Amino acid sequence: MVQRSNSENLQVLYEDNHLIVVNKRPGDIVQGDKTRDTSLSEITKEYLKTKYQKPGNVFLGVAHRLDRPTSGAVVFARTSKALTRLNKLFAEGETKKTYWAVVQKAPEKESGTLVHWLVRNPKQNKSYAHEKEVPNSKKAVLHYTLLKRLDNYFLLKISLETGRHHQIRAQLSAVGCTIKGDLKYGAARSNKDGSIHLHARELSFVHPVRKETVSFTAAPPDDPVWNACL
């Protein structure tokens, strides 16, 4: 049985009066959608409500999201002031995000930069990567480094220069380095729990109130492949 987050097992990386940073499990949905599954934001609200014995509604603002099958660090705002400032940081690319991806094939070079033009197809909930600019496309840039060679897979560290829909998944797939378990982008088979091996490993930004840089590192899910990466 897949372990999803709830208010009792929530993996809290950091909290203060303005922010709470959570390590999202694969399968958790950050914000409510048409599935009507309980979202990570609602679970985090419940956690705060219980911990601080708060009456009434708890404010929690969603500043960014991770795809449902991925895992890793997600920051929520606990005040409207913090949310406004976090939204600005994410919109202007003032946050530093590092991801880990376990891929089926090693890239040609040990480190490099991938540049594509992505076209999003909302009906398929998928993005298509093109070598050159095409109509309705958005430029996507990421930098990668090969961190580790496993028995059957390869661990890449990825930093994003742009934040596009399914960017890492689409760009890695376009160069033949499909993420483990990512059927949508060409993986040979799915992971049993429906996850993909993409993890938001590190997140850093200037604290919206204290104005000092804060950094968070999220442990990957507990499975044999991720454990071999550590």
Secondary structure, DSSP 8 states (H G I E B T S, - for coil): ------TTT--EEEE-SSEEEEEE-TT--SS--TT----HHHHHHHHHHHHTT--S----EE-----TT-EEEEEEESSHHHHHHHHHHHHTT-SEEEEEEEESS--SSSEEEEEEEEEEETTTTEEEEESS--TT-EEEEEEEEEEEE-SS-EEEEEEESS--TTHHHHHHHHTT--BTT-GGGT-SS--TTS--SEEEEEEEEE-TTT-SEEEEE----SSHHHHHH-
